[in-house]
Amino acid sequence: MELAKDPKFKPLIKALLAQRKAAKALAELSASGGGDSAKYQELFGKSRAASQAVGEAVAKAELADSERVAWDSVTSLDDARLEELLAN
């Protein structure tokens, strides 16, 4: 996890947190009965865009093999731990 404290990971972690937030909003809407179609499509689009942003951030970071291993570990952390990594 020390490697994940590298500033190179901050934009990746921010993108991951944004993606999780968008996915959570979509899941909550679905769990509540889906709401109207327009709202679902809006949240689905935001979730998809956030997922693409994570992929783009990872590609832009040009992670070395050891950094990819660290990133794989980072993606399994909960949001609170991700926020801690951003604060360091």
Sequence and secondary structure as in RCSB ss.txt:
>XXXX:A:sequence
MELAKDPKFKPLIKALLAQRKAAKALAELSASGGGDSAKYQELFGKSRAASQAVGEAVAKAELADSERVAWDSVT
SLDDARLEELLAN
>XXXX:A:secstr
  GGGSGGGHHHHHHHHHHHHHHHHHHHHHHTT   HHHHHHHHHHHHHHHHHHHHHHHHHT  HHHHHHHHHHT
TS HHHHHHHHH 
